[in-house]
């Protein structure tokens, strides 16, 4: 049973270039990603928000349409009939080429906009591993082996990590910590974008900013971090 992994769990969905709130759960070492929930359309599972010259931009991974019964998220396939990878990469370059750390991380991200993955879960998971490595955070990612039924002490974020106000839910354990952003001279600080925004702007300081966003601090021991 997944409940035996941790005394208290943060139950997360898959996420494409997850936001800072999402990574604030991963870095604690208390998170588990549910691969056996039903896929939810128009959610963080296949979309993220980055910053553009005029404000936030939503990037969406196209997925194959499935008629009839609902799909488990682990079974959802990516649709490459439209050039979404090219669009996403051009958007990242346009938004962050002038950021302090774009060139430092670009080579790690480029393969995700060149290669093809069959399943969305494989794509999201491999990309999340790369992002955690870029953060110098060695906390392992745990996954469910069945649908996760939360215990009384667990925190279920599967239906609350959304950029849409009507779908978002209060999170007393997260308070966005401000940092430098591109276009700051004309756009007010935009909280809780994809963690890629934080990495491109703050580089090695990104993990500290994530930790400073956790309320109250629920942090892994230093032995879980890469020096």
C-alpha positions as CSV (number, residue, x, y, z in Angstrom):
1,X,0.0,0.0,0.0
2,X,1.2,3.5,-0.8
3,X,0.2,4.7,2.6
4,X,3.0,2.7,4.2
5,X,5.7,4.8,2.4
6,X,5.4,7.9,4.5
7,X,3.6,8.8,7.8
8,X,2.1,11.9,6.2
9,X,1.9,12.3,2.4
10,X,1.4,15.1,-0.1
11,X,-0.5,13.4,-2.9
12,X,0.4,15.1,-6.2
13,X,-0.7,14.7,-9.8
14,X,1.7,14.5,-12.7
15,X,2.9,17.9,-13.9
16,X,4.4,19.3,-17.0
17,X,7.1,21.8,-16.0
18,X,5.4,22.0,-12.6
19,X,4.9,25.3,-10.8
20,X,6.8,26.4,-7.7
21,X,4.0,25.2,-5.4
22,X,4.3,21.8,-6.9
23,X,8.0,21.6,-6.4
24,X,7.6,22.9,-2.8
25,X,5.9,19.6,-2.2
26,X,8.5,17.5,-4.0
27,X,11.5,18.9,-2.2
28,X,10.2,17.9,1.2
29,X,10.5,14.2,0.5
30,X,6.9,13.7,1.6
31,X,5.3,13.7,-1.8
32,X,3.9,10.8,-3.8
33,X,2.7,11.2,-7.4
34,X,-0.5,9.3,-8.3
35,X,-0.2,7.4,-11.6
36,X,-3.6,5.7,-11.2
37,X,-6.0,8.7,-11.0
38,X,-8.1,9.5,-14.0
39,X,-6.6,12.0,-16.4
40,X,-7.9,15.6,-15.9
41,X,-8.1,17.8,-19.0
42,X,-6.8,21.4,-19.0
43,X,-4.7,20.8,-15.8
44,X,-1.1,20.9,-14.7
45,X,-0.7,17.3,-16.0
46,X,-0.1,18.7,-19.5
47,X,0.2,22.4,-19.2
48,X,2.2,25.1,-17.4
49,X,2.6,28.8,-17.3
50,X,5.7,30.8,-18.1
51,X,6.4,34.5,-18.5
52,X,6.2,36.3,-21.8
53,X,6.7,40.0,-22.7
54,X,3.1,40.8,-21.9
55,X,2.5,38.5,-19.0
56,X,1.9,34.8,-18.3
57,X,1.7,32.4,-21.2
58,X,0.2,28.9,-21.1
59,X,2.0,26.0,-22.8
60,X,0.0,22.9,-23.4
61,X,1.3,19.4,-24.4
62,X,-1.1,17.9,-26.9
63,X,-2.5,14.5,-25.9
64,X,-4.3,11.9,-28.0
65,X,-8.1,12.1,-27.6
66,X,-9.8,9.1,-26.1
67,X,-13.4,8.6,-26.6
68,X,-15.6,6.6,-24.1
69,X,-14.2,5.7,-20.7
70,X,-11.9,7.8,-18.7
71,X,-8.2,7.1,-18.9
72,X,-5.7,6.5,-16.1
73,X,-3.2,9.2,-16.3
74,X,-0.4,6.6,-16.8
75,X,-2.1,5.5,-20.1
76,X,-2.5,8.9,-21.7
77,X,-0.5,9.2,-25.0
78,X,1.1,12.4,-26.5
79,X,-0.2,13.7,-29.8
80,X,2.5,15.0,-32.2
81,X,0.3,15.8,-35.1
82,X,0.8,19.5,-34.3
83,X,4.2,21.1,-33.6
84,X,3.6,21.9,-30.0
85,X,7.3,21.0,-29.1
86,X,8.5,23.6,-31.5
87,X,6.1,26.2,-30.2
88,X,7.1,25.5,-26.6
89,X,10.8,25.8,-27.3
90,X,10.4,29.0,-29.2
91,X,8.3,30.4,-26.4
92,X,11.0,29.5,-23.8
93,X,13.7,31.1,-26.0
94,X,11.6,34.2,-26.5
95,X,10.8,34.6,-22.8
96,X,14.1,33.6,-21.2
97,X,17.0,34.0,-23.7
98,X,18.0,37.2,-21.8
99,X,17.6,35.7,-18.4
100,X,20.8,35.1,-16.3
101,X,20.8,31.3,-16.4
102,X,19.0,30.3,-19.7
103,X,22.2,29.2,-21.4
104,X,23.2,27.2,-18.3
105,X,20.0,25.0,-18.4
106,X,19.0,25.1,-22.1
107,X,21.0,22.0,-23.2
108,X,19.3,19.9,-20.5
109,X,15.9,20.9,-21.7
110,X,16.3,20.9,-25.4
111,X,15.9,17.1,-25.8
112,X,12.4,17.4,-24.5
113,X,11.5,19.5,-27.5
114,X,13.3,17.2,-30.0
115,X,12.6,13.6,-29.0
116,X,9.3,11.9,-28.9
117,X,7.8,10.1,-25.9
118,X,4.8,7.9,-26.3
119,X,3.2,8.4,-22.9
120,X,2.6,11.7,-21.1
121,X,3.6,10.2,-17.8
122,X,7.0,9.1,-19.0
123,X,7.6,12.6,-20.5
124,X,6.5,14.5,-17.4
125,X,8.4,12.2,-15.0
126,X,11.7,12.3,-16.9
127,X,11.4,16.1,-17.2
128,X,10.7,16.4,-13.5
129,X,13.8,14.4,-12.7
130,X,15.9,16.8,-14.8
131,X,14.4,19.8,-13.0
132,X,15.1,18.3,-9.6
133,X,18.7,17.7,-10.7
134,X,19.0,21.3,-11.9
135,X,17.8,22.4,-8.5
136,X,20.5,20.2,-6.9
137,X,17.8,18.4,-4.9
138,X,18.3,14.6,-4.6
139,X,15.0,13.8,-3.0
140,X,13.6,10.7,-4.6
141,X,10.2,10.8,-6.4
142,X,7.7,8.3,-5.2
143,X,4.8,6.9,-7.2
144,X,1.6,5.1,-6.3
145,X,1.0,1.5,-7.3
146,X,-2.8,2.1,-7.2
147,X,-5.2,5.0,-6.8
148,X,-4.1,6.8,-3.6
149,X,-6.9,7.1,-1.0
150,X,-5.7,9.8,1.4
151,X,-5.5,9.1,5.1
152,X,-6.7,11.7,7.6
153,X,-3.3,13.4,7.9
154,X,-2.5,13.3,4.1
155,X,-2.7,16.4,2.0
156,X,-4.3,15.8,-1.4
157,X,-3.3,18.3,-4.1
158,X,-4.5,16.3,-7.2
159,X,-7.4,18.7,-7.9
160,X,-6.0,22.0,-6.4
161,X,-2.7,22.7,-8.2
162,X,-4.3,24.9,-10.9
163,X,-3.6,28.3,-12.4
164,X,-7.4,28.8,-12.8
165,X,-8.8,30.6,-9.7
166,X,-12.0,28.5,-9.8
167,X,-10.0,25.3,-9.5
168,X,-7.3,26.5,-7.1
169,X,-7.6,25.8,-3.4
170,X,-6.1,27.6,-0.4
171,X,-2.7,26.1,0.6
172,X,-1.6,27.1,4.1
173,X,1.8,25.4,3.6
174,X,2.8,27.6,0.6
175,X,3.5,31.3,0.3
176,X,5.3,32.4,-2.8
177,X,8.7,34.0,-2.1
178,X,9.5,36.9,-4.5
179,X,12.5,36.8,-6.8
180,X,13.9,38.5,-9.8
181,X,12.0,37.9,-13.1
182,X,12.6,38.9,-16.6
183,X,10.5,41.9,-17.8
184,X,10.4,43.1,-14.2
185,X,10.8,46.7,-15.4
186,X,7.3,46.6,-16.9
187,X,5.5,43.5,-15.4
188,X,4.7,43.2,-11.7
189,X,6.0,40.1,-10.0
190,X,4.0,37.0,-11.1
191,X,4.0,34.3,-8.4
192,X,3.9,30.6,-8.8
193,X,4.8,30.2,-12.5
194,X,6.6,27.1,-13.8
195,X,9.7,26.3,-11.8
196,X,11.6,26.9,-15.0
197,X,11.0,30.6,-14.6
198,X,12.7,30.4,-11.2
199,X,15.6,28.4,-12.5
200,X,16.3,30.6,-15.5
201,X,16.2,33.7,-13.3
202,X,17.9,32.6,-10.1
203,X,19.9,29.5,-11.0
204,X,21.7,28.0,-8.0
205,X,19.6,30.1,-5.6
206,X,16.3,28.5,-6.9
207,X,16.1,25.8,-4.3
208,X,16.5,28.2,-1.4
209,X,13.6,30.3,-2.8
210,X,11.4,27.2,-3.0
211,X,12.2,26.4,0.6
212,X,11.5,29.9,1.6
213,X,8.0,29.5,0.1
214,X,7.1,26.6,2.4
215,X,4.9,27.5,5.4
216,X,5.6,26.1,7.8
217,X,9.0,24.8,6.8
218,X,8.8,21.1,6.1
219,X,12.2,20.4,4.7
220,X,14.4,17.4,3.9
221,X,17.6,16.9,5.8
222,X,20.8,18.2,4.2
223,X,21.9,14.7,3.4
224,X,19.3,14.6,0.7
225,X,20.8,17.5,-1.2
226,X,23.6,17.5,-3.7
227,X,26.4,19.7,-2.6
